[in-house]
Amino acid sequence: MKKLTSVFLAGVLVASGCACALSVSADDSQKATIKVVDSSAPSEVTTYEAYVGDKIECVITGYSQEAVTSVLTSTFINQADAQQMVEYSDINILGYADGYYGEGDEAAYYTSDFSGYAVRPESADEYNRDLFGFCYIHGHTSGSYATEDGQTMVKFAMEVLEPGECTVYTVLNDVTYDNAAGEIESSLDALRTKTTLTVIPSEERPTDAPTEAPTDEPTEIVTEEPTEEPTSATQLPSEEPTSATSATQAGTSSPTSAPTSANTPSNNNSSNTSSGNTSSSAGKVATGDNASAIMIALCTALAAGGILAFLRRRAK
């Protein structure tokens, strides 16, 4: 029974795996793989997966122990790799999600924690540009770059337009800060950026297919098999003790008939003597039959008990 259950469960898993594989295969045709790299840490590459129709929020965070006063960054999208950045790429996997932040006339595809900042593209007329530029210039220290979580500088939203692979690369163009003497200095080493993506799945993305197959199969198979096997197993031992009982009855009937025939010739002495001998010999024969019947009944009972124990172990 355990082997049967294991076989059925294995079949269910195979069927479920096939259903999931079909679902994943369908999704893969619409999948986009996006690698993210920052110029301040070029060896750190983070890979994201999204699907056509998904929204992606790109967040640029800065980390510094200096009193930062201005920052200029460039984030290239739709790049073939992180070796050569181009402003207009032939790749069209990502596009700006207009109106993602805000409402009405104030809606835009970008937002920032700073005031007095500037971005480019400035409008939909420049959305074919694969370079997102951000800068702010203050005459005083701004932000909390020294905290553990760093300072979020800017966020902008994109949409997955086509499947494929591309790279998003953030470059530091300029950083200024106030040194210990209160003088303005400029150094790219004063700031480290971290670009992260958050994928917001599209409502049209299918999510039901992988979960349907595993839920239907186990309920039909597992419940049927265990209920039939124990029932037939319990019926088999009940027939064997019955035959053993009949053997016992046969053994008890033999000795009762033999003494009766031995006591019948009691009319004369001579015949009684000879009949006594006959009766004595008949009594020995009856005694032998009785012992044989008891041995047969005992062996039958032991055999029936062994069969019952074997069936019980098999049922477990």
PEJOUR-V899807 format. One record per residue. N is the residue number from 1. RES is the residue in one letter. D_CENTER is the distance of its C-alpha to the mean C-alpha in whole Angstrom. Layout:
N:RES:D_CENTER, N:RES:D_CENTER
This chain:
1:M:26, 2:K:24, 3:K:24, 4:L:24, 5:T:21, 6:S:19, 7:V:20, 8:F:19, 9:L:15, 10:A:15, 11:G:17, 12:V:14, 13:L:11, 14:V:14, 15:A:14, 16:S:11, 17:G:11, 18:C:14, 19:A:14, 20:C:11, 21:A:13, 22:L:16, 23:S:15, 24:V:14, 25:S:17, 26:A:19, 27:D:18, 28:D:19, 29:S:22, 30:Q:23, 31:K:21, 32:A:23, 33:T:22, 34:I:25, 35:K:26, 36:V:28, 37:V:31, 38:D:34, 39:S:37, 40:S:37, 41:A:34, 42:P:34, 43:S:32, 44:E:29, 45:V:27, 46:T:24, 47:T:22, 48:Y:20, 49:E:19, 50:A:20, 51:Y:21, 52:V:25, 53:G:26, 54:D:24, 55:K:26, 56:I:26, 57:E:28, 58:C:29, 59:V:31, 60:I:33, 61:T:34, 62:G:37, 63:Y:37, 64:S:41, 65:Q:43, 66:E:46, 67:A:48, 68:V:47, 69:T:49, 70:S:48, 71:V:45, 72:L:44, 73:T:41, 74:S:40, 75:T:37, 76:F:36, 77:I:34, 78:N:33, 79:Q:34, 80:A:34, 81:D:33, 82:A:35, 83:Q:38, 84:Q:40, 85:M:40, 86:V:41, 87:E:42, 88:Y:42, 89:S:39, 90:D:38, 91:I:35, 92:N:34, 93:I:30, 94:L:31, 95:G:33, 96:Y:34, 97:A:33, 98:D:37, 99:G:37, 100:Y:34, 101:Y:35, 102:G:38, 103:E:40, 104:G:43, 105:D:45, 106:E:44, 107:A:40, 108:A:39, 109:Y:36, 110:Y:37, 111:T:38, 112:S:39, 113:D:40, 114:F:43, 115:S:46, 116:G:48, 117:Y:46, 118:A:46, 119:V:43, 120:R:43, 121:P:43, 122:E:45, 123:S:44, 124:A:43, 125:D:46, 126:E:44, 127:Y:40, 128:N:41, 129:R:41, 130:D:38, 131:L:40, 132:F:39, 133:G:42, 134:F:42, 135:C:45, 136:Y:47, 137:I:50, 138:H:51, 139:G:54, 140:H:52, 141:T:49, 142:S:46, 143:G:43, 144:S:41, 145:Y:40, 146:A:40, 147:T:38, 148:E:34, 149:D:32, 150:G:35, 151:Q:37, 152:T:35, 153:M:38, 154:V:37, 155:K:34, 156:F:34, 157:A:31, 158:M:30, 159:E:29, 160:V:27, 161:L:30, 162:E:29, 163:P:26, 164:G:26, 165:E:27, 166:C:29, 167:T:30, 168:V:31, 169:Y:34, 170:T:35, 171:V:39, 172:L:41, 173:N:45, 174:D:47, 175:V:47, 176:T:49, 177:Y:50, 178:D:53, 179:N:54, 180:A:55, 181:A:59, 182:G:57, 183:E:58, 184:I:55, 185:E:54, 186:S:51, 187:S:49, 188:L:45, 189:D:44, 190:A:45, 191:L:41, 192:R:38, 193:T:35, 194:K:32, 195:T:30, 196:T:27, 197:L:25, 198:T:23, 199:V:21, 200:I:22, 201:P:20, 202:S:23, 203:E:23, 204:E:23, 205:R:20, 206:P:18, 207:T:14, 208:D:15, 209:A:14, 210:P:10, 211:T:10, 212:E:14, 213:A:13, 214:P:11, 215:T:13, 216:D:16, 217:E:16, 218:P:16, 219:T:18, 220:E:21, 221:I:21, 222:V:20, 223:T:23, 224:E:26, 225:E:26, 226:P:26, 227:T:29, 228:E:31, 229:E:31, 230:P:33, 231:T:35, 232:S:37, 233:A:37, 234:T:39, 235:Q:41, 236:L:42, 237:P:44, 238:S:46, 239:E:48, 240:E:49, 241:P:51, 242:T:53, 243:S:55, 244:A:55, 245:T:57, 246:S:59, 247:A:60, 248:T:61, 249:Q:63, 250:A:65, 251:G:66, 252:T:67, 253:S:70, 254:S:71, 255:P:73, 256:T:74, 257:S:76, 258:A:78, 259:P:80, 260:T:81, 261:S:83, 262:A:84, 263:N:86, 264:T:88, 265:P:91, 266:S:93, 267:N:96, 268:N:98, 269:N:98, 270:S:98, 271:S:96, 272:N:94, 273:T:94, 274:S:93, 275:S:90, 276:G:89, 277:N:89, 278:T:87, 279:S:85, 280:S:84, 281:S:83, 282:A:81, 283:G:80, 284:K:78, 285:V:77, 286:A:75, 287:T:74, 288:G:72, 289:D:71, 290:N:69, 291:A:68, 292:S:66, 293:A:65, 294:I:63, 295:M:62, 296:I:60, 297:A:59, 298:L:57, 299:C:56, 300:T:54, 301:A:53, 302:L:51, 303:A:50, 304:A:48, 305:G:47, 306:G:45, 307:I:44, 308:L:42, 309:A:41, 310:F:39, 311:L:38, 312:R:36, 313:R:35, 314:R:33, 315:A:32, 316:K:30
